[in-house]
């Protein structure tokens, strides 16, 4: 079991603050630093929210040892090829320390922009999106025709440092299997408060 800090990206937790906290966490001996991947919801009512990919870039540059990433990335609201490019770049920038946390996401980032609420369709998009993501991380041209995505000779280069892929973690809620078919590389258990435990 290893332990990491889990931070919001809202209100006073702006990009500079998150980078500084990550550096302090690494100096204090923590194993990981993880954050939200929200677009709209702040929960504190402030309406102020940093972009997750920008914040992860700052964390990568502020640290040298810790694993880091977003928990949970709702892949159903992302284009998997764009996410593949972002994550491959972050993995190379950090020397192979990125973790991709994957899940269904919350209603708060779907319904306000007219996207479907939690359900089988979102779970199916998540499953297929994970398959596309893993294929693109190979660095080879990919042909894929599925229910939700179609790729024709798509290639993401350069590929991530971590092989055969960047680790994909899922939330550990203690309520059974993850809500999708892909086999995760690790789990992250979140509790109220600043700390999270993880296996991976």
C-alpha positions as CSV (number, residue, x, y, z in Angstrom):
1,X,0.0,0.0,0.0
2,X,1.2,3.5,-0.9
3,X,-0.3,6.8,0.0
4,X,-0.9,10.0,-1.9
5,X,-2.5,13.4,-1.6
6,X,-5.8,14.0,-3.3
7,X,-6.6,17.7,-4.0
8,X,-9.4,19.7,-5.6
9,X,-8.8,22.0,-8.5
10,X,-11.3,24.7,-7.3
11,X,-11.2,28.1,-5.6
12,X,-7.9,28.6,-4.0
13,X,-6.4,25.4,-5.4
14,X,-5.2,27.1,-8.6
15,X,-2.4,25.8,-10.8
16,X,0.4,27.5,-9.0
17,X,-0.9,26.3,-5.6
18,X,-1.3,22.7,-6.8
19,X,2.2,22.7,-8.2
20,X,3.6,24.0,-4.9
21,X,1.6,21.5,-2.9
22,X,2.9,18.7,-5.1
23,X,6.5,19.7,-4.5
24,X,5.9,19.9,-0.8
25,X,4.2,16.5,-0.7
26,X,7.1,14.9,-2.6
27,X,9.6,16.5,-0.2
28,X,7.5,15.1,2.8
29,X,7.8,11.6,1.4
30,X,4.3,11.1,-0.1
31,X,4.1,8.5,-3.0
32,X,1.6,10.3,-5.2
33,X,-0.3,13.5,-5.9
34,X,-3.8,13.3,-7.5
35,X,-6.5,15.8,-8.3
36,X,-10.0,16.3,-9.7
37,X,-10.9,16.2,-13.4
38,X,-13.9,18.4,-13.2
39,X,-14.9,21.0,-15.8
40,X,-17.9,22.7,-14.2
41,X,-18.5,21.6,-10.6
42,X,-16.7,23.2,-7.7
43,X,-18.8,21.9,-4.8
44,X,-17.8,24.9,-2.7
45,X,-20.0,27.2,-4.8
46,X,-17.2,29.5,-5.9
47,X,-17.5,28.6,-9.6
48,X,-13.7,28.9,-9.9
49,X,-12.0,25.8,-11.4
50,X,-8.6,25.2,-12.9
51,X,-8.1,23.1,-16.0
52,X,-6.9,19.6,-15.0
53,X,-4.4,19.0,-17.9
54,X,-2.7,22.4,-17.3
55,X,-2.5,21.6,-13.6
56,X,-1.0,18.2,-14.2
57,X,1.6,19.7,-16.4
58,X,2.6,22.0,-13.6
59,X,2.7,19.1,-11.1
60,X,4.9,17.1,-13.5
61,X,7.4,20.0,-13.7
62,X,7.3,20.6,-9.9
63,X,8.1,17.0,-9.0
64,X,10.7,14.3,-9.8
65,X,9.7,11.1,-8.1
66,X,6.0,10.9,-7.2
67,X,3.3,9.3,-9.4
68,X,0.6,11.8,-10.3
69,X,-2.7,12.0,-12.2
70,X,-6.3,12.8,-12.3
71,X,-8.9,10.7,-10.4
72,X,-11.3,10.2,-12.1
73,X,-11.1,11.0,-15.8
74,X,-14.6,10.6,-17.3
75,X,-13.5,9.2,-20.6
76,X,-17.0,9.4,-22.0
77,X,-16.8,13.2,-22.2
78,X,-13.3,13.1,-23.8
79,X,-12.1,12.4,-27.3
80,X,-9.8,9.4,-26.7
81,X,-7.3,10.5,-29.3
82,X,-7.0,13.9,-27.7
83,X,-6.6,12.3,-24.3
84,X,-4.0,9.9,-25.7
85,X,-2.0,12.8,-27.0
86,X,-2.2,14.7,-23.7
87,X,-1.3,11.7,-21.5
88,X,1.5,10.5,-23.7
89,X,3.0,14.0,-23.6
90,X,2.6,14.2,-19.8
91,X,4.1,10.8,-19.4
92,X,7.2,11.7,-21.4
93,X,7.5,15.1,-19.6
94,X,7.5,13.4,-16.2
95,X,9.8,10.5,-17.2
96,X,7.0,7.9,-16.9
97,X,5.2,8.8,-13.7
98,X,1.7,9.5,-15.0
99,X,-1.4,7.5,-13.9
100,X,-4.7,7.7,-15.7
101,X,-7.6,7.4,-13.4
102,X,-10.7,6.3,-15.3
103,X,-14.4,6.2,-14.5
104,X,-17.9,7.3,-15.4
105,X,-17.7,10.8,-14.0
106,X,-20.5,12.7,-12.2
107,X,-23.8,14.1,-13.4
108,X,-22.4,17.6,-12.7
109,X,-20.1,17.6,-15.7
110,X,-22.6,16.0,-18.2
111,X,-26.1,17.3,-17.7
112,X,-25.4,21.1,-17.8
113,X,-24.0,20.7,-21.3
114,X,-26.7,18.4,-22.6
115,X,-24.7,15.1,-22.4
116,X,-26.4,11.9,-21.1
117,X,-26.5,11.2,-17.4
118,X,-24.9,8.1,-15.9
119,X,-26.2,4.9,-17.6
120,X,-25.3,2.0,-19.9
121,X,-24.4,4.3,-22.8
122,X,-21.8,6.2,-20.9
123,X,-20.4,3.0,-19.6
124,X,-20.1,1.6,-23.1
125,X,-18.4,4.7,-24.3
126,X,-16.0,4.4,-21.4
127,X,-15.2,0.8,-22.3
128,X,-14.5,1.5,-25.9
129,X,-12.7,4.7,-25.1
130,X,-10.2,2.8,-22.9
131,X,-9.6,0.3,-25.8
132,X,-8.9,3.1,-28.2
133,X,-6.7,4.9,-25.7
134,X,-4.5,1.8,-25.0
135,X,-4.2,1.1,-28.8
136,X,-3.1,4.7,-29.5
137,X,-0.5,4.6,-26.7
138,X,1.3,1.9,-28.8
139,X,2.6,4.6,-31.1
140,X,1.5,2.5,-34.1
141,X,-1.2,3.4,-36.7
142,X,-4.6,2.3,-35.5
143,X,-7.7,1.3,-37.4
144,X,-10.7,1.0,-35.2
145,X,-14.4,0.8,-36.0
146,X,-16.6,0.5,-33.0
147,X,-20.0,1.7,-31.8
148,X,-18.8,5.1,-30.7
149,X,-15.5,5.7,-32.3
150,X,-13.9,5.2,-35.7
151,X,-10.2,5.7,-36.5
152,X,-8.4,5.2,-39.8
153,X,-4.6,5.0,-39.6
154,X,-4.6,7.3,-36.5
155,X,-1.2,7.5,-34.8
156,X,-0.1,9.2,-31.6
157,X,3.7,9.9,-31.6
158,X,5.9,9.9,-29.7
159,X,4.3,7.2,-27.4
160,X,4.4,7.3,-23.6
161,X,7.5,6.2,-21.7
162,X,5.6,3.6,-19.8
163,X,5.2,0.3,-21.7
164,X,3.0,-1.4,-22.7
165,X,0.8,1.5,-21.6
166,X,0.3,4.1,-19.0
167,X,-1.3,2.5,-15.9
168,X,-5.0,2.9,-15.7
169,X,-6.5,3.0,-12.2
170,X,-10.1,2.9,-11.1
171,X,-11.8,4.1,-7.9
172,X,-12.0,1.5,-5.2
173,X,-15.3,1.9,-3.4
174,X,-15.5,-1.5,-1.7
175,X,-18.7,-2.2,-3.5
176,X,-17.5,-4.8,-6.0
177,X,-16.1,-4.7,-9.5
178,X,-15.4,-1.6,-11.5
179,X,-18.4,-0.4,-13.6
180,X,-16.7,-1.4,-16.9
181,X,-15.1,-4.3,-18.6
182,X,-11.5,-3.1,-18.9
183,X,-9.0,-4.7,-16.4
184,X,-7.4,-1.9,-14.4
185,X,-3.7,-1.8,-13.5
186,X,-4.4,-0.4,-10.0
187,X,-7.0,1.1,-7.7
188,X,-7.3,4.2,-5.7
189,X,-9.3,4.4,-2.5
190,X,-10.5,7.9,-1.7
191,X,-11.8,9.0,1.7
192,X,-13.0,12.3,3.1
193,X,-9.9,14.3,3.9
194,X,-6.6,15.0,2.1
195,X,-5.1,11.4,1.8
196,X,-5.8,8.5,-0.5
197,X,-4.3,5.0,-0.6
198,X,-3.6,3.2,-3.8
199,X,-2.3,0.0,-5.3
200,X,-0.6,-0.1,-8.6
